[in-house]
C-alpha cells in the first residue's frame, strides 16, 4: 500500500514505513513497535565492521 502526494507538476510516491524501513541516525524505524529487529541489525553491522577491522592488518591499537 502506497500513498501518493499531489503537488502541481510533480508526482511523488511515498512508501509507507511498513513497505520500506527508514534508517536515521543509526536506528531503523519500521512498523514494529519493538526494537528487537533494530538491535539485531545493529549487532550484525557491528560484527561485520569488527571483522573488517580485524582483517585490515593495522598494527597495534586503532585510535579515533
PDB file with SEQRES, HELIX, SHEET and CRYST1 records, atoms N, CA, C and O in Angstrom:
SEQRES   1 A   64  UNK UNK UNK UNK UNK UNK UNK UNK UNK UNK UNK UNK UNK          
SEQRES   2 A   64  UNK UNK UNK UNK UNK UNK UNK UNK UNK UNK UNK UNK UNK          
SEQRES   3 A   64  UNK UNK UNK UNK UNK UNK UNK UNK UNK UNK UNK UNK UNK          
SEQRES   4 A   64  UNK UNK UNK UNK UNK UNK UNK UNK UNK UNK UNK UNK UNK          
SEQRES   5 A   64  UNK UNK UNK UNK UNK UNK UNK UNK UNK UNK UNK UNK              
HELIX    1 AA1 UNK A   36  UNK A   55  1                                  20    
SHEET    1 AA1 2 UNK A   2  UNK A   7  0                                        
SHEET    2 AA1 2 UNK A  10  UNK A  15 -1                                        
SHEET    1 AA2 2 UNK A  22  UNK A  24  0                                        
SHEET    2 AA2 2 UNK A  27  UNK A  29 -1                                        
CRYST1    1.000    1.000    1.000  90.00  90.00  90.00 P 1           1          
ATOM      1  N   UNK A   1       0.843  -1.173   0.000  1.00  0.00           N  
ATOM      2  CA  UNK A   1       0.000   0.000   0.000  1.00  0.00           C  
ATOM      3  C   UNK A   1       0.889   1.236   0.000  1.00  0.00           C  
ATOM      4  O   UNK A   1       1.745   1.379   0.873  1.00  0.00           O  
ATOM      5  N   UNK A   2       0.704   2.106  -0.939  1.00  0.00           N  
ATOM      6  CA  UNK A   2       1.483   3.333  -1.038  1.00  0.00           C  
ATOM      7  C   UNK A   2       0.541   4.524  -0.998  1.00  0.00           C  
ATOM      8  O   UNK A   2      -0.638   4.423  -1.337  1.00  0.00           O  
ATOM      9  N   UNK A   3       1.083   5.630  -0.583  1.00  0.00           N  
ATOM     10  CA  UNK A   3       0.316   6.867  -0.624  1.00  0.00           C  
ATOM     11  C   UNK A   3       0.962   7.761  -1.665  1.00  0.00           C  
ATOM     12  O   UNK A   3       2.166   7.681  -1.908  1.00  0.00           O  
ATOM     13  N   UNK A   4       0.170   8.594  -2.265  1.00  0.00           N  
ATOM     14  CA  UNK A   4       0.703   9.470  -3.289  1.00  0.00           C  
ATOM     15  C   UNK A   4       0.335  10.901  -2.963  1.00  0.00           C  
ATOM     16  O   UNK A   4      -0.819  11.203  -2.656  1.00  0.00           O  
ATOM     17  N   UNK A   5       1.319  11.780  -3.031  1.00  0.00           N  
ATOM     18  CA  UNK A   5       1.107  13.200  -2.767  1.00  0.00           C  
ATOM     19  C   UNK A   5       0.967  13.913  -4.101  1.00  0.00           C  
ATOM     20  O   UNK A   5       1.763  13.698  -5.014  1.00  0.00           O  
ATOM     21  N   UNK A   6      -0.021  14.740  -4.207  1.00  0.00           N  
ATOM     22  CA  UNK A   6      -0.223  15.505  -5.434  1.00  0.00           C  
ATOM     23  C   UNK A   6       0.313  16.922  -5.245  1.00  0.00           C  
ATOM     24  O   UNK A   6      -0.228  17.709  -4.468  1.00  0.00           O  
ATOM     25  N   UNK A   7       1.388  17.229  -5.972  1.00  0.00           N  
ATOM     26  CA  UNK A   7       1.970  18.563  -5.995  1.00  0.00           C  
ATOM     27  C   UNK A   7       1.845  19.031  -7.438  1.00  0.00           C  
ATOM     28  O   UNK A   7       2.136  18.267  -8.357  1.00  0.00           O  
ATOM     29  N   UNK A   8       1.424  20.252  -7.651  1.00  0.00           N  
ATOM     30  CA  UNK A   8       1.265  20.723  -9.022  1.00  0.00           C  
ATOM     31  C   UNK A   8       2.535  20.518  -9.850  1.00  0.00           C  
ATOM     32  O   UNK A   8       3.587  21.073  -9.534  1.00  0.00           O  
ATOM     33  N   UNK A   9       2.429  19.725 -10.902  1.00  0.00           N  
ATOM     34  CA  UNK A   9       3.544  19.480 -11.796  1.00  0.00           C  
ATOM     35  C   UNK A   9       4.483  18.362 -11.362  1.00  0.00           C  
ATOM     36  O   UNK A   9       5.367  17.978 -12.129  1.00  0.00           O  
ATOM     37  N   UNK A  10       4.317  17.832 -10.158  1.00  0.00           N  
ATOM     38  CA  UNK A  10       5.210  16.786  -9.650  1.00  0.00           C  
ATOM     39  C   UNK A  10       4.365  15.684  -9.022  1.00  0.00           C  
ATOM     40  O   UNK A  10       3.430  15.954  -8.268  1.00  0.00           O  
ATOM     41  N   UNK A  11       4.701  14.457  -9.340  1.00  0.00           N  
ATOM     42  CA  UNK A  11       4.034  13.330  -8.716  1.00  0.00           C  
ATOM     43  C   UNK A  11       5.075  12.518  -7.957  1.00  0.00           C  
ATOM     44  O   UNK A  11       5.946  11.897  -8.567  1.00  0.00           O  
ATOM     45  N   UNK A  12       4.993  12.520  -6.664  1.00  0.00           N  
ATOM     46  CA  UNK A  12       5.961  11.820  -5.815  1.00  0.00           C  
ATOM     47  C   UNK A  12       5.238  10.725  -5.054  1.00  0.00           C  
ATOM     48  O   UNK A  12       4.218  10.962  -4.407  1.00  0.00           O  
ATOM     49  N   UNK A  13       5.783   9.530  -5.142  1.00  0.00           N  
ATOM     50  CA  UNK A  13       5.200   8.412  -4.432  1.00  0.00           C  
ATOM     51  C   UNK A  13       5.954   8.219  -3.124  1.00  0.00           C  
ATOM     52  O   UNK A  13       7.180   8.106  -3.110  1.00  0.00           O  
ATOM     53  N   UNK A  14       5.205   8.182  -2.027  1.00  0.00           N  
ATOM     54  CA  UNK A  14       5.815   7.967  -0.729  1.00  0.00           C  
ATOM     55  C   UNK A  14       5.509   6.546  -0.277  1.00  0.00           C  
ATOM     56  O   UNK A  14       4.355   6.117  -0.291  1.00  0.00           O  
ATOM     57  N   UNK A  15       6.544   5.820   0.122  1.00  0.00           N  
ATOM     58  CA  UNK A  15       6.342   4.481   0.636  1.00  0.00           C  
ATOM     59  C   UNK A  15       6.010   4.548   2.116  1.00  0.00           C  
ATOM     60  O   UNK A  15       6.507   5.406   2.846  1.00  0.00           O  
ATOM     61  N   UNK A  16       5.166   3.634   2.539  1.00  0.00           N  
ATOM     62  CA  UNK A  16       4.861   3.542   3.954  1.00  0.00           C  
ATOM     63  C   UNK A  16       6.020   2.885   4.675  1.00  0.00           C  
ATOM     64  O   UNK A  16       6.790   2.136   4.074  1.00  0.00           O  
ATOM     65  N   UNK A  17       6.141   3.163   5.952  1.00  0.00           N  
ATOM     66  CA  UNK A  17       7.245   2.611   6.731  1.00  0.00           C  
ATOM     67  C   UNK A  17       7.149   1.088   6.808  1.00  0.00           C  
ATOM     68  O   UNK A  17       8.156   0.417   7.037  1.00  0.00           O  
ATOM     69  N   UNK A  18       5.954   0.540   6.621  1.00  0.00           N  
ATOM     70  CA  UNK A  18       5.799  -0.922   6.618  1.00  0.00           C  
ATOM     71  C   UNK A  18       6.346  -1.535   5.329  1.00  0.00           C  
ATOM     72  O   UNK A  18       6.694  -2.716   5.307  1.00  0.00           O  
ATOM     73  N   UNK A  19       6.425  -0.748   4.257  1.00  0.00           N  
ATOM     74  CA  UNK A  19       6.953  -1.237   2.987  1.00  0.00           C  
ATOM     75  C   UNK A  19       8.473  -1.153   2.936  1.00  0.00           C  
ATOM     76  O   UNK A  19       9.135  -2.080   2.468  1.00  0.00           O  
ATOM     77  N   UNK A  20       9.021  -0.050   3.415  1.00  0.00           N  
ATOM     78  CA  UNK A  20      10.466   0.147   3.377  1.00  0.00           C  
ATOM     79  C   UNK A  20      10.898   0.858   4.663  1.00  0.00           C  
ATOM     80  O   UNK A  20      10.650   2.053   4.828  1.00  0.00           O  
ATOM     81  N   UNK A  21      11.545   0.119   5.574  1.00  0.00           N  
ATOM     82  CA  UNK A  21      12.001   0.743   6.820  1.00  0.00           C  
ATOM     83  C   UNK A  21      12.963   1.895   6.550  1.00  0.00           C  
ATOM     84  O   UNK A  21      13.670   1.904   5.542  1.00  0.00           O  
ATOM     85  N   UNK A  22      12.981   2.854   7.449  1.00  0.00           N  
ATOM     86  CA  UNK A  22      13.811   4.041   7.325  1.00  0.00           C  
ATOM     87  C   UNK A  22      14.935   3.966   8.349  1.00  0.00           C  
ATOM     88  O   UNK A  22      14.690   3.658   9.516  1.00  0.00           O  
ATOM     89  N   UNK A  23      16.169   4.246   7.924  1.00  0.00           N  
ATOM     90  CA  UNK A  23      17.300   4.265   8.840  1.00  0.00           C  
ATOM     91  C   UNK A  23      17.725   5.706   9.045  1.00  0.00           C  
ATOM     92  O   UNK A  23      18.058   6.407   8.089  1.00  0.00           O  
ATOM     93  N   UNK A  24      17.714   6.144  10.292  1.00  0.00           N  
ATOM     94  CA  UNK A  24      18.088   7.502  10.613  1.00  0.00           C  
ATOM     95  C   UNK A  24      18.924   7.496  11.883  1.00  0.00           C  
ATOM     96  O   UNK A  24      18.516   6.930  12.897  1.00  0.00           O  
ATOM     97  N   UNK A  25      20.079   8.119  11.831  1.00  0.00           N  
ATOM     98  CA  UNK A  25      20.988   8.199  12.970  1.00  0.00           C  
ATOM     99  C   UNK A  25      21.311   6.824  13.539  1.00  0.00           C  
ATOM    100  O   UNK A  25      21.433   6.657  14.752  1.00  0.00           O  
ATOM    101  N   UNK A  26      21.446   5.841  12.652  1.00  0.00           N  
ATOM    102  CA  UNK A  26      21.835   4.502  13.069  1.00  0.00           C  
ATOM    103  C   UNK A  26      20.711   3.641  13.583  1.00  0.00           C  
ATOM    104  O   UNK A  26      20.941   2.477  13.911  1.00  0.00           O  
ATOM    105  N   UNK A  27      19.503   4.164  13.667  1.00  0.00           N  
ATOM    106  CA  UNK A  27      18.358   3.392  14.146  1.00  0.00           C  
ATOM    107  C   UNK A  27      17.424   3.128  12.980  1.00  0.00           C  
ATOM    108  O   UNK A  27      17.172   4.008  12.157  1.00  0.00           O  
ATOM    109  N   UNK A  28      16.912   1.904  12.919  1.00  0.00           N  
ATOM    110  CA  UNK A  28      15.990   1.532  11.858  1.00  0.00           C  
ATOM    111  C   UNK A  28      14.571   1.677  12.387  1.00  0.00           C  
ATOM    112  O   UNK A  28      14.210   1.089  13.407  1.00  0.00           O  
ATOM    113  N   UNK A  29      13.779   2.462  11.684  1.00  0.00           N  
ATOM    114  CA  UNK A  29      12.380   2.651  12.056  1.00  0.00           C  
ATOM    115  C   UNK A  29      11.522   1.835  11.099  1.00  0.00           C  
ATOM    116  O   UNK A  29      11.577   2.026   9.884  1.00  0.00           O  
ATOM    117  N   UNK A  30      10.727   0.923  11.656  1.00  0.00           N  
ATOM    118  CA  UNK A  30       9.832   0.110  10.840  1.00  0.00           C  
ATOM    119  C   UNK A  30       8.461   0.064  11.511  1.00  0.00           C  
ATOM    120  O   UNK A  30       8.229   0.769  12.493  1.00  0.00           O  
ATOM    121  N   UNK A  31       7.564  -0.750  10.995  1.00  0.00           N  
ATOM    122  CA  UNK A  31       6.199  -0.775  11.503  1.00  0.00           C  
ATOM    123  C   UNK A  31       6.092  -1.465  12.862  1.00  0.00           C  
ATOM    124  O   UNK A  31       5.071  -1.343  13.539  1.00  0.00           O  
ATOM    125  N   UNK A  32       7.133  -2.183  13.264  1.00  0.00           N  
ATOM    126  CA  UNK A  32       7.125  -2.859  14.553  1.00  0.00           C  
ATOM    127  C   UNK A  32       7.345  -1.839  15.666  1.00  0.00           C  
ATOM    128  O   UNK A  32       8.111  -0.888  15.512  1.00  0.00           O  
ATOM    129  N   UNK A  33       6.671  -2.050  16.773  1.00  0.00           N  
ATOM    130  CA  UNK A  33       6.864  -1.156  17.907  1.00  0.00           C  
ATOM    131  C   UNK A  33       7.982  -1.637  18.823  1.00  0.00           C  
ATOM    132  O   UNK A  33       8.284  -0.997  19.830  1.00  0.00           O  
ATOM    133  N   UNK A  34       8.595  -2.762  18.474  1.00  0.00           N  
ATOM    134  CA  UNK A  34       9.667  -3.316  19.297  1.00  0.00           C  
ATOM    135  C   UNK A  34      11.016  -3.007  18.648  1.00  0.00           C  
ATOM    136  O   UNK A  34      11.115  -2.872  17.429  1.00  0.00           O  
ATOM    137  N   UNK A  35      12.040  -2.900  19.474  1.00  0.00           N  
ATOM    138  CA  UNK A  35      13.378  -2.579  18.989  1.00  0.00           C  
ATOM    139  C   UNK A  35      14.225  -3.812  18.713  1.00  0.00           C  
ATOM    140  O   UNK A  35      15.399  -3.674  18.370  1.00  0.00           O  
ATOM    141  N   UNK A  36      13.674  -5.009  18.850  1.00  0.00           N  
ATOM    142  CA  UNK A  36      14.488  -6.216  18.715  1.00  0.00           C  
ATOM    143  C   UNK A  36      15.099  -6.347  17.326  1.00  0.00           C  
ATOM    144  O   UNK A  36      16.264  -6.727  17.207  1.00  0.00           O  
ATOM    145  N   UNK A  37      14.357  -6.047  16.289  1.00  0.00           N  
ATOM    146  CA  UNK A  37      14.891  -6.139  14.929  1.00  0.00           C  
ATOM    147  C   UNK A  37      16.005  -5.121  14.722  1.00  0.00           C  
ATOM    148  O   UNK A  37      17.014  -5.428  14.087  1.00  0.00           O  
ATOM    149  N   UNK A  38      15.833  -3.920  15.248  1.00  0.00           N  
ATOM    150  CA  UNK A  38      16.848  -2.882  15.130  1.00  0.00           C  
ATOM    151  C   UNK A  38      18.114  -3.268  15.892  1.00  0.00           C  
ATOM    152  O   UNK A  38      19.224  -3.032  15.416  1.00  0.00           O  
ATOM    153  N   UNK A  39      17.948  -3.854  17.061  1.00  0.00           N  
ATOM    154  CA  UNK A  39      19.096  -4.275  17.865  1.00  0.00           C  
ATOM    155  C   UNK A  39      19.859  -5.388  17.161  1.00  0.00           C  
ATOM    156  O   UNK A  39      21.090  -5.379  17.134  1.00  0.00           O  
ATOM    157  N   UNK A  40      19.134  -6.346  16.591  1.00  0.00           N  
ATOM    158  CA  UNK A  40      19.787  -7.435  15.860  1.00  0.00           C  
ATOM    159  C   UNK A  40      20.546  -6.910  14.645  1.00  0.00           C  
ATOM    160  O   UNK A  40      21.668  -7.341  14.382  1.00  0.00           O  
ATOM    161  N   UNK A  41      19.944  -5.990  13.910  1.00  0.00           N  
ATOM    162  CA  UNK A  41      20.601  -5.417  12.733  1.00  0.00           C  
ATOM    163  C   UNK A  41      21.851  -4.644  13.135  1.00  0.00           C  
ATOM    164  O   UNK A  41      22.874  -4.726  12.456  1.00  0.00           O  
ATOM    165  N   UNK A  42      21.778  -3.897  14.231  1.00  0.00           N  
ATOM    166  CA  UNK A  42      22.932  -3.140  14.709  1.00  0.00           C  
ATOM    167  C   UNK A  42      24.054  -4.074  15.132  1.00  0.00           C  
ATOM    168  O   UNK A  42      25.222  -3.815  14.842  1.00  0.00           O  
ATOM    169  N   UNK A  43      23.705  -5.163  15.818  1.00  0.00           N  
ATOM    170  CA  UNK A  43      24.716  -6.139  16.232  1.00  0.00           C  
ATOM    171  C   UNK A  43      25.392  -6.783  15.029  1.00  0.00           C  
ATOM    172  O   UNK A  43      26.604  -6.995  15.041  1.00  0.00           O  
ATOM    173  N   UNK A  44      24.624  -7.094  13.995  1.00  0.00           N  
ATOM    174  CA  UNK A  44      25.197  -7.694  12.787  1.00  0.00           C  
ATOM    175  C   UNK A  44      26.137  -6.714  12.086  1.00  0.00           C  
ATOM    176  O   UNK A  44      27.207  -7.105  11.619  1.00  0.00           O  
ATOM    177  N   UNK A  45      25.740  -5.446  12.012  1.00  0.00           N  
ATOM    178  CA  UNK A  45      26.602  -4.433  11.411  1.00  0.00           C  
ATOM    179  C   UNK A  45      27.889  -4.269  12.206  1.00  0.00           C  
ATOM    180  O   UNK A  45      28.966  -4.128  11.627  1.00  0.00           O  
ATOM    181  N   UNK A  46      27.781  -4.287  13.527  1.00  0.00           N  
ATOM    182  CA  UNK A  46      28.959  -4.148  14.378  1.00  0.00           C  
ATOM    183  C   UNK A  46      29.904  -5.327  14.200  1.00  0.00           C  
ATOM    184  O   UNK A  46      31.116  -5.141  14.098  1.00  0.00           O  
ATOM    185  N   UNK A  47      29.355  -6.544  14.162  1.00  0.00           N  
ATOM    186  CA  UNK A  47      30.188  -7.729  13.962  1.00  0.00           C  
ATOM    187  C   UNK A  47      30.906  -7.675  12.616  1.00  0.00           C  
ATOM    188  O   UNK A  47      32.082  -8.027  12.519  1.00  0.00           O  
ATOM    189  N   UNK A  48      30.197  -7.234  11.582  1.00  0.00           N  
ATOM    190  CA  UNK A  48      30.807  -7.123  10.255  1.00  0.00           C  
ATOM    191  C   UNK A  48      31.911  -6.067  10.262  1.00  0.00           C  
ATOM    192  O   UNK A  48      32.971  -6.272   9.670  1.00  0.00           O  
ATOM    193  N   UNK A  49      31.668  -4.954  10.919  1.00  0.00           N  
ATOM    194  CA  UNK A  49      32.671  -3.895  10.990  1.00  0.00           C  
ATOM    195  C   UNK A  49      33.906  -4.362  11.753  1.00  0.00           C  
ATOM    196  O   UNK A  49      35.033  -4.120  11.322  1.00  0.00           O  
ATOM    197  N   UNK A  50      33.694  -5.036  12.895  1.00  0.00           N  
ATOM    198  CA  UNK A  50      34.822  -5.531  13.678  1.00  0.00           C  
ATOM    199  C   UNK A  50      35.625  -6.578  12.910  1.00  0.00           C  
ATOM    200  O   UNK A  50      36.851  -6.612  13.012  1.00  0.00           O  
ATOM    201  N   UNK A  51      34.947  -7.428  12.146  1.00  0.00           N  
ATOM    202  CA  UNK A  51      35.650  -8.417  11.327  1.00  0.00           C  
ATOM    203  C   UNK A  51      36.491  -7.717  10.260  1.00  0.00           C  
ATOM    204  O   UNK A  51      37.609  -8.147   9.974  1.00  0.00           O  
ATOM    205  N   UNK A  52      35.967  -6.653   9.675  1.00  0.00           N  
ATOM    206  CA  UNK A  52      36.707  -5.896   8.671  1.00  0.00           C  
ATOM    207  C   UNK A  52      37.944  -5.248   9.282  1.00  0.00           C  
ATOM    208  O   UNK A  52      39.012  -5.242   8.670  1.00  0.00           O  
ATOM    209  N   UNK A  53      37.802  -4.706  10.484  1.00  0.00           N  
ATOM    210  CA  UNK A  53      38.939  -4.085  11.165  1.00  0.00           C  
ATOM    211  C   UNK A  53      39.983  -5.138  11.497  1.00  0.00           C  
ATOM    212  O   UNK A  53      41.179  -4.894  11.338  1.00  0.00           O  
ATOM    213  N   UNK A  54      39.548  -6.308  11.957  1.00  0.00           N  
ATOM    214  CA  UNK A  54      40.488  -7.384  12.283  1.00  0.00           C  
ATOM    215  C   UNK A  54      41.267  -7.837  11.057  1.00  0.00           C  
ATOM    216  O   UNK A  54      42.450  -8.159  11.163  1.00  0.00           O  
ATOM    217  N   UNK A  55      40.626  -7.867   9.902  1.00  0.00           N  
ATOM    218  CA  UNK A  55      41.270  -8.323   8.671  1.00  0.00           C  
ATOM    219  C   UNK A  55      42.115  -7.236   8.000  1.00  0.00           C  
ATOM    220  O   UNK A  55      42.852  -7.525   7.057  1.00  0.00           O  
ATOM    221  N   UNK A  56      42.016  -5.996   8.475  1.00  0.00           N  
ATOM    222  CA  UNK A  56      42.690  -4.887   7.803  1.00  0.00           C  
ATOM    223  C   UNK A  56      44.198  -4.923   7.954  1.00  0.00           C  
ATOM    224  O   UNK A  56      44.906  -4.314   7.151  1.00  0.00           O  
ATOM    225  N   UNK A  57      44.709  -5.617   8.957  1.00  0.00           N  
ATOM    226  CA  UNK A  57      46.149  -5.721   9.152  1.00  0.00           C  
ATOM    227  C   UNK A  57      46.775  -4.492   9.772  1.00  0.00           C  
ATOM    228  O   UNK A  57      47.990  -4.315   9.684  1.00  0.00           O  
ATOM    229  N   UNK A  58      45.988  -3.643  10.393  1.00  0.00           N  
ATOM    230  CA  UNK A  58      46.540  -2.467  11.058  1.00  0.00           C  
ATOM    231  C   UNK A  58      47.301  -2.906  12.308  1.00  0.00           C  
ATOM    232  O   UNK A  58      46.786  -3.701  13.094  1.00  0.00           O  
ATOM    233  N   UNK A  59      48.509  -2.405  12.499  1.00  0.00           N  
ATOM    234  CA  UNK A  59      49.270  -2.790  13.684  1.00  0.00           C  
ATOM    235  C   UNK A  59      48.811  -2.028  14.928  1.00  0.00           C  
ATOM    236  O   UNK A  59      48.454  -0.853  14.842  1.00  0.00           O  
ATOM    237  N   UNK A  60      48.821  -2.682  16.058  1.00  0.00           N  
ATOM    238  CA  UNK A  60      48.536  -2.041  17.327  1.00  0.00           C  
ATOM    239  C   UNK A  60      47.098  -1.609  17.479  1.00  0.00           C  
ATOM    240  O   UNK A  60      46.201  -2.101  16.794  1.00  0.00           O  
ATOM    241  N   UNK A  61      46.896  -0.666  18.403  1.00  0.00           N  
ATOM    242  CA  UNK A  61      45.565  -0.157  18.677  1.00  0.00           C  
ATOM    243  C   UNK A  61      45.115   0.789  17.560  1.00  0.00           C  
ATOM    244  O   UNK A  61      45.919   1.498  16.956  1.00  0.00           O  
ATOM    245  N   UNK A  62      43.835   0.775  17.314  1.00  0.00           N  
ATOM    246  CA  UNK A  62      43.249   1.725  16.369  1.00  0.00           C  
ATOM    247  C   UNK A  62      42.613   2.812  17.200  1.00  0.00           C  
ATOM    248  O   UNK A  62      41.677   2.553  17.956  1.00  0.00           O  
ATOM    249  N   UNK A  63      43.112   4.029  17.068  1.00  0.00           N  
ATOM    250  CA  UNK A  63      42.569   5.137  17.848  1.00  0.00           C  
ATOM    251  C   UNK A  63      41.801   6.088  16.946  1.00  0.00           C  
ATOM    252  O   UNK A  63      42.184   6.349  15.806  1.00  0.00           O  
ATOM    253  N   UNK A  64      40.712   6.593  17.489  1.00  0.00           N  
ATOM    254  CA  UNK A  64      39.882   7.510  16.718  1.00  0.00           C  
ATOM    255  C   UNK A  64      40.379   8.926  16.850  1.00  0.00           C  
ATOM    256  O   UNK A  64      39.799   9.841  16.265  1.00  0.00           O  
TER     257      UNK A  64                                                      
END                                                                             
